[in-house]
Amino acid sequence: MGLLTTIVTLPLAPLRGVISLAEVIKRRVDEELADPAAVRRQLEAAEEAREAGEISAEEETEIQQHVLQRLGANEKER
């Protein structure tokens, strides 16, 4: 029965591979978004951009809120 199942499901092998790859990518992205070092870099980059005059204080606040909301959303999923 194992050989028959393998032969019948063989055309689905590429699909299983793509699904597996997507799961690995999603897990890696979730880890990166929740990484405290990455969050800190994003917040520091926003602060540096405001200090350099590239963005306004309001835009910096929006970026901070977005980063923190994303971090909070990732924590809720866990």
C-alpha positions in Angstrom: 0.0 0.0 0.0 2.9 2.4 0.7 4.2 2.2 -2.9 0.7 2.8 -4.3 0.2 5.8 -2.0 3.6 7.2 -3.1 2.7 6.8 -6.8 -0.7 8.4 -6.4 0.5 11.3 -4.3 3.7 12.0 -6.3 2.1 14.8 -8.4 1.4 16.6 -5.1 5.1 16.6 -4.0 5.9 20.0 -5.5 2.8 21.5 -3.7 3.9 20.0 -0.4 7.4 21.4 -0.9 6.0 24.9 -1.6 3.7 24.7 1.5 6.7 23.6 3.6 8.8 26.5 2.3 6.0 29.0 3.0 5.8 27.7 6.6 9.5 28.2 7.1 9.4 31.7 5.6 6.5 32.7 7.8 8.2 31.3 10.9 11.4 33.3 10.1 9.4 36.5 9.4 7.5 36.2 12.7 10.8 35.7 14.5 12.3 38.7 12.9 9.3 40.9 13.6 9.4 39.9 17.3 13.1 40.2 17.7 13.8 42.9 20.2 17.0 43.9 18.4 15.2 44.4 15.1 12.5 46.5 16.9 15.2 48.6 18.6 16.9 49.2 15.2 13.7 50.4 13.6 12.9 52.7 16.5 16.5 54.1 16.4 16.3 54.5 12.6 13.1 56.6 13.0 14.8 58.7 15.7 17.9 59.3 13.6 15.7 60.2 10.5 13.8 62.8 12.6 17.1 64.2 14.0 18.5 64.5 10.5 15.3 66.3 9.4 14.2 63.6 7.0 10.9 63.1 8.8 8.8 65.1 11.2 8.1 64.4 14.8 4.6 63.3 13.9 5.9 60.8 11.3 8.4 59.4 13.9 5.5 58.9 16.3 3.5 57.1 13.6 6.5 54.8 12.9 6.9 54.1 16.6 3.2 53.3 17.0 3.3 51.0 13.9 6.3 49.1 15.2 4.9 48.7 18.7 1.5 47.6 17.3 3.1 45.0 15.1 5.1 43.8 18.1 1.9 43.6 20.2 0.2 41.7 17.4 3.0 39.1 17.3 2.8 38.7 21.0 -0.9 38.0 20.9 -0.4 35.3 18.2 2.0 33.3 20.5 
